[in-house]
Structure formats: C-alpha cells, structure tokens
Amino acid sequence: MPAEVALPDRRPRPADAPAALAGLLVVDFTRVVAGPACTQTLADFGAEVIKIEQPIKGDDTRAYEHAELGGESAAFLSLNRNKRGIVLDLATPKAREIARALIAKADVVVENFSSSVMEKFGLDYPSVASSNPGLIYCSISAYGRTGPFAWRSGFDPITQAESGFMSLNGFPDGPPVRTGPPIVDFATGMSACNAILLALAARQRLGRGQHVEVALFDVALALTGFSGMAYLMNGVNPSRTGNSPNESPTVGLFEALDGPLYVACGNDRLCHRLVTEVLGRPELLSDSRFATRKARWTNRAQLRSILADILATDRMDVWISRMNQAGVPVGRVRSVAQAFEAPEVRARDRICRVPHPTVSSIPNIEPAITMQMTPAVEPHAAPRLGEHTAAVLRERLGYSEQEIDDLRQQGAFGPNHPVV
C-alpha cells in the first residue's frame, strides 16, 4: 500500500477579510463534473451553495473509483467543497414544492440535467422566472438547449472526439488521444462560472436576471483555439504534432542524461539564448539550415536531432540551472506524485488538509484563484449525502421539526432517509 501523503493544516484565513460572494444564494442541481466544478468556485468565494441530490445514491461521482476516504470518492470530494447538501426526490410533489421555494429565494440556479428534465419537474427557467425576476439561471449541457442535438446527453470524451479537439492530441503516427483529466468538463465549469458572474454584473446594472447556457461541445470547439482559427483561414486540416506545437524543433520534450525535460523556445530570441548561452553552440545559428526561423522549421528533424544529442550528455539539474540563468523556459516532466511533492506547491500553500466528519481529515487542493482583499473562504469538506437537509429547510424556508418529519414520512427525501 502506498504511504499516506503528509499534509499541513490550512493557514487560517484573515478573520476580518470579506468574502467576494457573501450573501449570494445558489441552488445547485448539478452532478458529475462540469456543474459541480462551477458551483464549487462560487462556494469557495463565499456563496451559500445548496447542493440538491437524489436520495440513496446521490451524485454519480460519490461512487467513482479513483480513491476513497471517509466514505466518499476523490472525485466527489474534489468537486463539492464548501457546499451544503440536501436530498430531494423530485418525483414527489412535496419535494418539488421545496425546490420551487428555494429557487424563489435564490440568486442563482445551476442545473445540468438532460434536456427537458427540469421542464418535466416544472423547475425550468420559464416556469420559475416569474416568481423571481432577478434569478440567474444557468443550464449546462452537452449540446445546448436548442439545436438539432439538444436532446442528446453527452460526456467530456465524446465532445472531445466530435469537436475535433481530440484529433489535435497525440503523435502524428498514432491515433487521436483524449486528455487524461476531463479538460472539457473543467473548462465548461469555468465558463459557466464566468457566465453566472457576467449575469450578476448585468443584473446590478439592469435590475433583472436572465437564463445563461454553456455547452460542452461549444467549449470543446472553442478549445481548438488557433488550430481551429487557422483551418477557417486557410482550409488546411491541422494535424497532431505530439509534444511540439507546429513541429517546432526548439519546443518539446528532450531526454537529459537522467530524465525528461520540456523546453519551450518559441521565438528567435529564446532560440538564440538556448543555442549560444546554454548549449554553447553559436555556430548552429550561422549554419544556413538553422539561421532563420523558417530555415529551422524546414530542417527541423536535423536540428532536433542535434539538440537531443547535446541535451542527452548531461543531467537535468545542470540544464535547468543553465536555462534558468539564460531565461530559457524549461521544466521537468513530472509525475503527479513528483508535482505534488514539489517545493513550490508547499511554498504557495496549494495543498493542505481539512476536517471531515467521518475521518479526522481529508486532503484539499486550494482554489486556483488568489484574491488579496476577498480570499477564498475557509474550506469545508464536501457534504455527506443529505447532511444539511433539515438545517436548510429550517433556516432557509422556516419549516418546523414536525413539518420536516411529515415531509420525510411522505417520501420527499426518498425512502427512509435519516434527516437530521
């Protein structure tokens, strides 16, 4: 068994620091990756996020197999920090009443159900907007709520494949490759969070809310970036280039004597520094094959072979030291374990441990946003299934203990759910 990773306690947040989104109420109907990633960012910066899950099983990611701690998966714990969790069986009328009551008080609703699910429950934007004109309602889906594919469900790797994004990943002599982490899901979550914040800014000026929408396919298409733009400009289908964009001979992975380095000399200035100051081979730049950027690209195989032979003669530490001194971008090609043990990760307080109700503590990866005046709130572990159901009904909707017990008896929280 691998040894448990030792983690520090989190440094306390300044007691007098305000939270950027304090006072914002978010009703969260999302599950899996893109939606929870969006709402976790809102929660990290002070919004009260009420995560609504189905009874018994809850969010699908609770059962994901990457790792488990305290009865929860790594996926669920990494995507649902700082949220309050309740269970509602939306198939029952009483549960739908509770959902509508929460939406009526909310600033933001986020959902990523398949098309027509929220409409079936009477919880879609047209059905709830009249009771809450200031509501920001965000729909996340695979292909959008309109168009010929609105009915389709979809997942990150499918949209990577269909958008052309996957065709850009891998090596020229191999098949298209999906990214390891679900990058389209994460980028969609970021885009949805941006859309919500834009709508909140617009509400401040215009006095009303709106429906915003983000689709995985649209995001995947946008992620083709300048490769997609180049195709639209010249009609040439871009190909896979492995670790070197545009097959640049001075950008990519090289093997040092004791392991791999990634070097990124993407312009003439950096290439000159690499060849003269780091490698000590100024004659390469006077060679007509390599004297200009165009010539280097034309003769890229020869130049890459020369650079690879030189870099293979010494250790990584030596090359990294020289390149850092010369201002040449370089990095070790680390494993996840090596990255999380790297000194800069600890020095920048990127990881820590936080309390958890069923184990003493769980790991925590800090938000990738740093705000000086309104830092992220103190992290709380992702909620156990239905953990805050009764508290939310009492505090947000004014339900009595008897009313909560009656709802439980009527199946609003699923069969025999222990509401505390």
Secondary structure, DSSP 4 states (H G I P E B T S, - for coil): -PPPPP-PBPPPPPTTPPPTTTT-EEEE---TTHHHHHHHHHHHTT-EEEEEE-TTT-SGGGG-SS-EETTEEHHHHHH-TTEEEEE--TTSHHHHHHHHHHHHH-SEEEE-PPTTHHHHTT-SHHHHGGG-TT-EEEEEESS-SSSTTTT----HHHHHHHTSTGGGSS-TTS-----SS-HHHHHHHHHHHHHHHHHHHHHHHHS--EEEEEEHHHHHHHTTHHHHHHHHHH-PPP---TTSGGG-TTEEEEEETTEEEEEE--SHHHHHHIIIIIS--THHHHSTTTSSHHHHHHTHHHHHHHHHHHHTTS-HHHHHHHHHHHT--EEE---HHHHHTSHHHHHTT-EEEEE-SSSSEEEEEPPS---SSSPPPPP-PPPPTTTTHHHHHHHHH---HHHHHHHHHTTTT-TT----
